[in-house]
Amino acid sequence: MRILISNDDGVYAPGLAALYDALADYAECSVVAPIQDMSGVSSAVTLDSPLYPVEMPNGFIGLNGTPTDCVYLGSNGLLEFPPDLVVSGINLGANLGDDVLYSGTVAAALEGRFSGKPAFAFSLVSRQTDNLSAAAHMARLLVDRLANADLPARTVLNINVPNLPLERIRGVCLTRLGHRQRTPPPVCETSPRGKKGYWISVAGDVEDGGPGTDFHAIMQGYVSVTPLRLDRSFQEAFEGLKQPLKDLL
């Protein structure tokens, strides 16, 4: 099996190296990742400038682009062979609930949905690396268990690992996405020269985090495994739209 590994924290990120080390003896692994931190770029692609791959001393390929750019190029000619599987991460920081809308980690996995096998997005629910080895262990275990699972085409698995030592992780939960409250307003600041600027604020508090959600699993010390699909069609809204659109349909 050939695995393409990418991320959004950048080609020098410790989570990327940990993920590669965890999978290197499992399959033939190639790494294509952004040269700089591209957290929060979602599925952005670079359309107005060329992309230049650079081979790093450790054999990883850095790219002046987004996570989606990396997986797109890695799957379409940059590598000698197309990958059988795409794995993204290990992100330092949670990608729970509505976070998946903004996450470059999840976006890289979404771009890998065409491989024929489920694509994986791994995140450690911490900005620190103390328990990164536990997340890497779980990544290897779950790729081994799920890479050949009988899942619908183009399935993406969003996996979050609690910030705990391996021996304190209670197991794995199959979950749905929870939801956050609206993000707090941006923080306004004025520079010494009087120029006003804004910092995007922290993520919203958890609004829907009950049993069955990814938030709840993490709070209980479990790894959350949430299957995602790209289709965002809101089927439940069809009935409410038929009457007001009746004359136009």
Disulfide bonds with the S-S distance in Angstrom:
none
